[in-house]
Amino acid sequence: MKLVVRAIATFFLLTTACQLQSTTISQSQVSPISRTPEDYIGFQYNNEQELEGLEFLGASIFGGGAVKNRQGGYAYMRQGQQNMLWLTGQNKQGSQNNPTWEVLDVLTFPDYDQQLNNRTYYLGWGGKCRTENGLSNVEVVAVVVLEQKEWLDNVVQAWKINRKTGTFEPASTTNIVCENPNLG
């Protein structure tokens, strides 16, 4: 009888431990708390309240075509002193009132974090930059030096999104100007 009770108790403990381990794994797969920016790729969220451990600095949705066949957007985040720009795609299973967004790619700025944080540089994204045709371009992301003029043209680095692959790609800094958030 004691052997049967021990076997049942062992089975119960193992089953409970497996369930706890499974729950932990499941939670870690959706947890926004991360050590490296790349770990966020594939992360899904509905709203900024779900982004524990991150400072939400803004977001935008853009039109003019889909990103990987989804509505595309950006989310500007900060983790500690590290700035990140997420390229996001809206998942179809989310409702229009409460869409689910998935992080497709992450852009980081290790050479410029200090200047972005002390606001001597500005990150232009979400249609705040224009290219050679003078039109706003939601695909362009640029780090620019903040100056006392309406259009910032001292671009130190730039990227463009690839809508087919859902990734950021390096871009030329020539012929890019970004709207000054303080004067525009």
N, C-alpha and C positions, 0 to 999 in steps of 0.2 A: 504494500500500500504506500509506504514512504517513497518507494522508487517511482510509482505512478505520479504522486504529488510532485516530486522533484522534476520529473519529466514535463509535467504540465507547467510548472513554474518556469522552467528553463525555456520551454516553447513560448510562453507568454512574454518573458523578458526579451528573447531574441526577436519576436514579432514586434514588440514595442520599440526596440532599438532600431530595427529596420525601418519602421514607420517614421521614427524621429529622424533617422538619417535621410530618408527620402524627403521628408518635409524640409530639412535643412538644405538639401541640394536644390529643391524646388525654389525655396526662398532666395538662395544665392544666385540663381539664374535670373531672377527678376529684380534683385536689389540694385539700386542705382549707386550704392557706395562702391567705389572702385579705387584701385591703386594706380592704374595706368589708363590714359584716355582711350586706347585701343580696345580696352575691355568693354567700353560702352557700345561698340558696334554690335547691332542686333538687339540692343536694349529697347523695350517697348514701354511707353507711358501714356497716360491720358491727360495729365495736367501737372503743373509745376509743383503742387503739394507732394507729389510722389517722388520728388527729386531730393531725397535726404542727403545731406552732406555736400550739396551743391548750391551755389548762389545763382539764381536765375536772373540773367541780365537783359533778356528780351527774346522775342521770337517773331518770325514773319512767315507768311504763306506766300508763295509766288505762283503766278500763272504763266501763260505763254508756253505750255507744254508740260508734260509729266516728267517725273524722275523715276526711272525704272517702272514705268506704267502706273505711277501713283501721283497723287497731289504732292508736290514738294514743298519744303520749307526749311527754315533755319531756326536753330535755338542757340543763343549765346549764353554760355555757362562759365562759371568760375569755381574751381576746386582749390581751396587754399589760395595761393598766389598764382595758380596756373589758369590761364584763359583757354577756353575751347569754343570752337564753333562747330555745331553739329549740323550735318546735312541730314534732313529727315524726310521720310515718306509716310504718308497716311495709309494705314492698313484698311482694307475694305471691311473688316469685321466691326470696326468702330462705328458708332452712330454719328450722324451729322452734328448732333448736339454735343456729343462727347467722343470725338474721334480718338483713335489709338494711333500714336506716332511711333515709328521705328527709326532708330539711329542707323543711317546708312554709311556715314563716314564721319571722321572727326579730324578737324584741323586744329593744330596747336601752334603756339607762338613762343617757343622757349627763348629765342633771341630778343623778343620784344615784350615779354610779360611785365617787366618792371616799368617800362615806359607806358604800356597800356594801363597798368594799375595806377600810376601817378598822373595819368591823363596828359602826358606830353605827346603820346601817339594816339591815334584813333583807328578803330577797326571799322572800315566801311563794308557793309553787307546789306542784303535785302533790298537792293535797288537804290542804295545811297551813292553809288558810283556810276559814272558815265564813261563811255569809251569814245573812240575817235569820231563817231557819228553824232555825238552830243546828246544821245538818248540814254536814259536810265537803263542799266543792265543788271537784272537780278542775278545773273550768273557770275558776276565779278565780285570777288572779295579782295580787299586791299588793306594793308597796314600803311597809314600815312602819318606824316608829322603834323601835329596840330599847330596852326598858325592863325593869326588874326586876319583872316580873309575868308570870304564866303565859300570859295572852291579850293580845296586842298589838292595840290599837284605834286607835292614832294612824296612820292610813293616809294616805300622802301622794299615792299614785297607784295606780290599779287598772285591770285589763284583764280581759276574758273571751274565751274562745276561741269562734269560730264554727265549729261542727263541719261545717257544709255547705261553707263556703268554705275551711276550713283556715287561718284567719287569726286574729290577735289583734285585738280591738276595744276601744276605751276603755270603761271601766265606772265607775259611781258608786262613790265611796269610802264611802258611808254603809252602815251595817249590816254591815260586814266586820270580822272579827277573825281574827288569825292566831296560830297556836301559836308560842310562844317556843321556839326550838330549844335554848336554854340551860336552860330550866326545864320544858318540856313533857314 
